[in-house]
Amino acid sequence: MWQKGEKSLERIIDITQGLLAKQARNQRNLIYFQIAFGLFDVVFVLLLSSLAVQNQVDAVFVFGTLLVLMANYLFLVNIKRVNAFNASVQYQVVPKIITVNDFASTSQWLKQHQIALPKQNIIQGLFSNKPQYWVWGCIETDDGYQIIIVDLSQKNTLIALNTDKNELNSNGESAYLMNLIQGIHKKIRFNQSSFKQYMFSHVNFYVHE
C-alpha cells in the first residue's frame, strides 16, 4: 500500500542511505577510472603526434581524433554532474525532504521546474545548461509512484513527488511524468551494467514494493 507521512519519509531515508553506503567506494573507483582514462589520452596523443610527424594523416586519423574528442567531452560532462550529485548528498546525514503529495501538485511542480531538470534527450542534455536537480530514483507501490529528486543547489535536500496510479493513468498531462519514470529505468540499466556498477550504483534507483 502507498505509505504517507512519517513512514514514507523513513522509507526514503532507508533506501537512499543504503545507496550512499556505496558512495565512498564508487567515488574512489571513479578516480581510478579517471586516471586510467587520462593515461589513455596521453598514449593516444603520442600516437597521433607520431603519425603526424610521419605525414600519415588521413581520414582514419581525423575520424579517430574526433571520436576521442567526443568521448572526452561525454566523459567530462558526466563526471562533472556525478560530482555535483556526490557533493549534494552524504552518507549518514539525514536529508531534508520536501514532499509534494498528489498528482496535481506534482504536475504543477514539474511545470515550474522542468527547465532546471536534466533533459530526457541525451543529445539535448549534453549541450544544455547545468541542471539544478538530479532525478535520483523512484519508489513504486501497488497504488502509486514516489519520485525522489535531489536539489543540487542545497546540501542534503530531497524533493519527493507523489502521485497516485489511477490519477496518472487517467490524466492527459501525465506524459512527462511517465517519461521521467522510464528515464530512471534506462539510467539504471546503463549504470548497473558491467564495470559501471562499481562507480555509479548509488546515483539512481528503482524500488518496487
N, C-alpha and C positions, 0 to 999 in steps of 0.2 A: 504493500500500500504506500501511497505517497505520504512522505513524512513532512511535517511542518514544525515550525518553532525550534525549540532548543535541540530536539533530536536531529533535525535536519542539519543544523549548524555543527553539531558534534560529528555527524557523519562526514560532512565536508572536511572538517579538520582531520579526522582519522584517515581519510583517503589521501588528502594532499600531503600530510606529514609522512605517510607511508612512502609516497613517491619521493619526497625530499630527503628521505634517509639515503637515497642513492645519489643525491646531488653532488656531494664531495667527490665520490668515486668517478662519476661521469665527467665532472669538470677536470679532474686530473687526467683522465683518458683523452679528453678533448685537447688538452695542452700537448700531450704526446703526439696526437694526430696532427696538430698544427705544426709541430717541429718536423715531423716526417714530410708533411706537405711542403714546408719551406725548403727542405733538403731536395725534394723532387724538383722544385722550381729552380734551384741553383744548378742542378745537373742538367735540366732542360735548357737553361740559358747558356750554359757552357757548350752544350751540343749545338745549339743554334749558332753561337759565335763561331764554332769550328766550321760549320757548313758555310757560313757567310764568308769566312776567310778563304775557303776553297772554291768560292764562287759557285756553290751548289744550291743556290736559292732558286726554288721552283714553286709550282703550285702546291705541292705537298708541304713544302716548308711554310708557305703562307697559311695554308689551312691548319696545319699543326699549331702554329703560333696563335691563330685566332681561337682555336679550341682551348688552349691553355689559358689565354687571357680571359675567356668566358668562364672557365672552371674556377679561376682565381676570384673573379667578381662574384660568382654564385657563392663560393665558399666564404668570402669575407662578409657578404651581406647576411648570410645565415648565422655565422659566428657572432656578428655584432648583435643580432636580435636575440640569440640564445643568451649571450652575456647580459643583455638588458633584463631578460627574464630572471636569470640567476641572481642578479643584483636586487631584484624586487621582492623575492620570496626566500625565506631562510628556514632551515630545519630547526625544530624545537622553538620556534617563535609562533605564538598563537596569532593568526591574522585577524584583522578587522574584516567582517563580512557584511556587505550591503546587500540586502535581499529585495528582489523585485518579484512580487507574489503572484501575479496572474498573467494570462496571455495578453490582455490589453496593455498592461503596464510594461510587459516585456517588449511588445511591438513598439510602444512609444519610446522606450529606452534605446532600442536598436535604431530607430529612425533618427534620434537625436545624436547618436554616437557612431553611426555607420561609417562616416568619413574617417574616424580615428581608429577603426578596427582594421586588422590585416585584410588585404584583398584576397578573395577566394580564387581569382585567376592568378596562376603562378607568374606569368609574364608581367601583368599589371603590378603584382606585389613586389617584384624585383626593382621596378622603377618608380614606385610610389614613395611618398614621404614616410618617415619613420612612424609606425603606428604607436598610438598611446596605450593600446590594450593588447593583451595576449589571450587568445582563446585557449584556455588550459584543458578543459575536458567537459564531459557530460555524464551525469548520473541518470540512468533511465529506470523507471519502475513500471509496473503494470498500468499506472494511471497517468504518468506524465514524465517530463524531462526537466532536468535542472542543469543549465549550462553555467560553468564556472569560468569567469573571466578575471584576469589579473590586470590591475591598474598599474602600468609601468611607471607612471609619474609619481607614485607614492609607495612607501615601504609597506610590504605585507598587507595589502588591501585587495580584497576579492569582491567581485560582484556575482551574486547568484541569481540567474534569470530563471524563474519558474514558469512552466506552462503546462496546462492540462492537455492530454492527448485528444480528448473529444473536441476541445476548443480549437486545437491545432488542425485537426483533420477537417473541420467544418468551416474553416475561415479562409477566405481568398487571399489574405495578406500573409500567409504562413510560408511562402516560397523561400524568402531569405532565411528564415529561422531553420527550415529543413536543410537548406544548403549549408548552413553553419554546422549543423549536426553531421551531415555527410562529410563535410570538410574535416571534422575531427577524426572520423573513421579513416580517411585517406592518409592523414598525417601519422596516425598510429601505425598503419600498415607500412609506411615508409620508414618511420623512426625505429620501429621494433625489428626491422629486417636486418639480418646478418650482423656485421660488426657495429652498426649504428645504434643498436640497443645498449651498447656499453658507454655511449656518450649522451644519448637523447631519451632514454627510457623514462625520465622524470618530467619531460616537458609537455606531454599530452597523455590523456587517459580517457577511457570509456568504461563505465561500470554499469552493468545491467543487474538490477536487484529484484 
